[in-house]
C-alpha cells in the first residue's frame, strides 16, 4: 500500500502528462511540426544546464532548471499563450494563477507550496534566477524562428522592430551576452529576408 | 561576435532538437499517440524532482535531474531501443557510446567531458544517483502501460512474469518503495486483464 504522499505525487505526475498535448506556435528546427510545451520545457532545461555562465549575475543553476521544468505546467489547464497574441495579460495571469493553485495543489505539502512559490517567482521575474530563466524562455523560440526562416514571425507578419521590442528587454535583463548574440542573428535574418529594392537594376 | 564557447553550446542545443522526433514505444496517457524522447526526458526530470525522498539511499537531486535530462540524447544518432526489443546489447552499447562522443564532443571543454562522464555514469548504473535515475526511467513507462490498459505490453504480448523480470530489479535497486507501489499496480493490471477461465460457469 503506497503512502498518501506517493499517491498524491503520482497523481500529479499523471496529470502533467497532458502538457505533451499543448501545442505552441514555435516550430521544430526541421520544420516538420509545431513544438509542444513538454518538449519545449525539456529543451529549455538543457539551455539552463549549459548556459549558466552567460547569466548577467551569479545564478543557482538547480533553481533555474527547476523553474524551467515547471514554468509551463499551468498550460495543462489554460493552454499556450502566444507571445505575439492579443489576449488580456491581466485575465491571462488570473487564469494561470488559478491553474497553478489547482495543479500544484495536487501535491503533498510542503512540496505543493514550494512549487507554487517557485512558479510565482518565475512569473514575477524579479529574482536573479527568474530573470535568467525568463531570458532563456525567449532565447529558445527566437533561435527556432531564425533557424526556420522566420517561424512565428512569418505567420504573424512580425517585423524587426517588433522582435527587438518583444524579446530584447527580457533577454538583455537576464543575459546581455545572449542578447548580443541573439540581436545579431535577428538583424541578419531580417536583412536577408528583406524584399529587394524596387529601384534596383532589374 | 559571440564567443567560441557560446557558438559551440548553441550548435549542441540546435543538434539535440532532433530528440523531439525520436519516437518511443510508450503511449501518452490519453492514448492519442506514442511519446517522443524529448518529452519523455522532461517527464522523467519531473519524476526526479518530485520523488527523491523515495530513493533507496541519499541521492544528489541535481545530478539525478541532469542525468535524466541527458540520458536519451544519444538517440539523436541511434534512435530508441525498445525494452522488449531483440537487439544485441553489446552492439547497441557501442553505437550509443560513439553517439555520446560525437554529440557531447560538440560542446566546449570541460563541459563536453563532464556530460559524457555523467551519461556514462547513468549507463553503468552503479552510483546511487544513477541507480535512482535508472529506476525512474523504468517507473515512468511502467505507469504509462498500466494507465493505458497495457501499452507496449499488449503490442508485444508481454506477460506478468516478463514485466516483473524486466522492470523489477532495476526499480527495486533504486527505490524499494517505488517498486512496491509498481508491483501492486502491475499485478492488479494483469489480474484484471486475464481472460476468464474456460472452466467457469458460463
Interface residues (C-beta under 8 A of the other chain):
Chain A: X1 X2 X3 X5 X6 X9 X10 X12 X13 X14 X16 X17 X18 X19 X20 X21 X28 X29 X30 X32 X35 X36 X38 X39 X41 X42 X43 X45 X46 X47 X49 X50 X51 X53 X54 X61 X62 X65 X66 X69 X70 X107 X111 X140 X143 X144 X147 X177 X178 X180 X181 X184
Chain B: X1 X2 X3 X5 X6 X9 X10 X12 X13 X14 X16 X17 X18 X19 X20 X21 X28 X29 X30 X32 X35 X36 X38 X39 X41 X42 X43 X45 X46 X47 X49 X50 X51 X53 X54 X61 X62 X65 X66 X69 X70 X107 X111 X143 X144 X147 X177 X178 X180 X181 X184
